Every structure is written in C-alpha cells, then in structure tokens.
Amino acid sequence: MIRIIVYLTCIILSFGVFGQKSDNIRDLIPTENLDMKKDANNRANRTKKKRYSVIYRPHAKNILYGNPCAVEATHKMGFEYMVESRNATRSASQLGKFWNNLKVKSKLVVTRTPFWRMILKKKFKKCRPKSGDIVG
C-alpha cells in the first residue's frame, strides 16, 4: 500500500515538470548591448571580450597593480601583468613562466615596437599622479 501511495505522489508531483516548455538558454542571459535597434542576443552584435596575454611577475614593484589607468595602458598594448609569488599553490613552474614571458615579450617587440617597455613606463609616470600613487 505504501508503494502505491509513493508511486502516485511521484506521478502527481511530476506533472509540473513535464508541462514546462524548453527555453533557449541564450534568451535568458542578459547582454551588454544597449542599442534598441539591434538584437542583443545575436552573435554578431554581442560585445567582444578580448583575451589578453599575461606576463608573470614575482612582485608588484613598478607595475602599478590595481591602478585603472595603468591597467588600461597595458590592455591597449595587448597584455596584463599577473603578480604571482613563487610559493603560490597551482603556480606554473618557473621554467613555464619564463617561456610564457619570453613569448609575450617577443610578441610585443614585433607587434608594438622594441621600445614598448619605455613607452609603458612613460604612460605609468602619467598615471601615477592621476590616482595618487606618487609620494612627494
């Protein structure tokens, strides 16, 4: 008798599940497109999110980590700094970091200019007074 009651209860409770219509998940996700004339969920009209190359640094000295102006300057160059200590868990090996940094820096020499580091330091000097990162 208990089996029949449990069985009937499961059938009654599952009626709501079978009656749901299947929605496309893309229709439920909010988008960043604010233009009313464009269909926001169209692949061509979605905002493009760029993946930046990463240069690993063992310390945050002279990179203005967290400064929005400096982050914007590095993003315009096509990379971002990642501060990672040597003792961090899930850290890439030292050799892996070296080869990654070599690849990214050589890409910057080819795509930007061999003087990309001097240009970036000059931009960092302009960014410091804007955010109060300079003492003196």
C-alpha positions in Angstrom: 0.0 0.0 0.0 2.8 2.4 0.8 4.4 1.7 -2.5 1.3 2.7 -4.3 1.0 6.0 -2.3 4.6 6.8 -3.0 4.2 6.0 -6.7 1.1 8.1 -7.1 2.7 11.0 -5.2 5.7 10.9 -7.6 3.4 11.0 -10.6 1.3 13.9 -9.2 4.4 15.9 -8.3 6.0 15.3 -11.7 3.1 16.9 -13.7 4.5 20.3 -13.3 7.9 19.2 -14.6 6.5 17.7 -17.8 4.5 20.7 -18.5 7.4 23.1 -18.8 8.4 24.5 -22.1 12.0 24.4 -23.1 13.6 27.8 -23.4 16.7 28.6 -25.2 19.3 29.5 -22.6 20.6 32.3 -24.7 17.3 34.1 -24.4 17.5 34.1 -20.7 21.1 35.5 -20.4 21.3 39.3 -20.1 23.5 41.1 -22.6 25.7 44.2 -22.6 24.3 45.6 -25.8 22.2 48.7 -25.1 21.2 49.6 -28.7 17.5 49.1 -29.0 17.7 48.6 -32.8 20.0 45.6 -32.6 19.1 42.2 -31.5 21.2 41.8 -28.4 21.4 38.0 -28.5 22.7 37.8 -32.0 26.3 36.6 -32.1 27.5 39.4 -34.3 26.0 42.1 -32.0 27.5 40.8 -28.7 30.3 42.8 -27.2 33.7 41.4 -28.0 35.7 40.3 -25.0 39.4 40.2 -25.7 41.8 37.8 -24.0 45.0 39.4 -23.0 48.4 37.8 -22.9 49.8 37.5 -19.4 53.3 38.5 -18.1 54.0 36.9 -14.8 55.8 39.0 -12.2 57.1 37.8 -8.8 56.3 41.2 -7.1 54.1 44.2 -7.8 57.0 46.7 -7.8 56.8 49.4 -10.6 53.7 48.0 -12.3 51.0 50.0 -10.5 49.0 46.9 -9.8 45.3 47.8 -9.4 45.6 51.3 -10.9 42.9 51.6 -13.5 44.9 53.9 -15.8 47.9 51.5 -15.8 45.6 48.5 -16.4 44.1 50.4 -19.4 47.6 51.2 -20.7 48.7 47.6 -20.6 45.4 46.4 -22.1 46.0 48.8 -25.0 49.3 47.1 -25.6 47.6 43.7 -25.5 48.8 42.2 -22.2 48.4 42.4 -18.5 50.6 41.8 -15.5 49.9 38.8 -13.2 51.6 39.1 -9.8 52.3 35.5 -8.6 54.6 34.6 -5.8 56.9 31.6 -6.0 55.1 29.8 -3.2 51.6 30.1 -4.6 49.7 26.9 -5.0 48.7 25.9 -8.5 51.5 28.1 -9.7 53.1 27.4 -13.0 56.7 26.3 -12.9 59.5 28.8 -13.1 60.5 27.5 -16.5 56.9 27.7 -17.7 56.7 31.3 -16.5 60.0 32.1 -18.2 58.9 30.7 -21.6 55.5 32.4 -21.4 57.1 35.8 -20.6 59.6 35.3 -23.4 56.8 34.6 -25.8 54.7 37.5 -24.8 57.6 40.0 -24.7 58.8 38.9 -28.1 55.3 39.3 -29.4 55.2 42.8 -28.0 58.5 43.6 -29.7 57.1 42.5 -33.1 53.6 43.9 -32.8 54.3 47.2 -31.0 57.8 48.3 -31.0 61.2 47.3 -29.5 60.7 50.2 -27.1 57.4 49.1 -25.7 58.7 49.0 -22.2 60.0 52.6 -22.3 56.6 53.7 -23.7 54.8 51.9 -21.0 57.0 53.4 -18.2 56.2 56.8 -19.6 52.5 56.1 -19.5 52.9 54.8 -16.0 54.5 58.1 -14.9 51.5 59.9 -16.3 49.1 57.5 -14.5 50.7 57.9 -11.0 49.6 61.5 -10.2 46.0 60.8 -11.5 45.4 58.1 -8.9 47.6 59.3 -6.1 50.2 56.6 -6.4 53.1 59.0 -6.2 54.6 60.3 -3.0 56.3 63.6 -2.8 
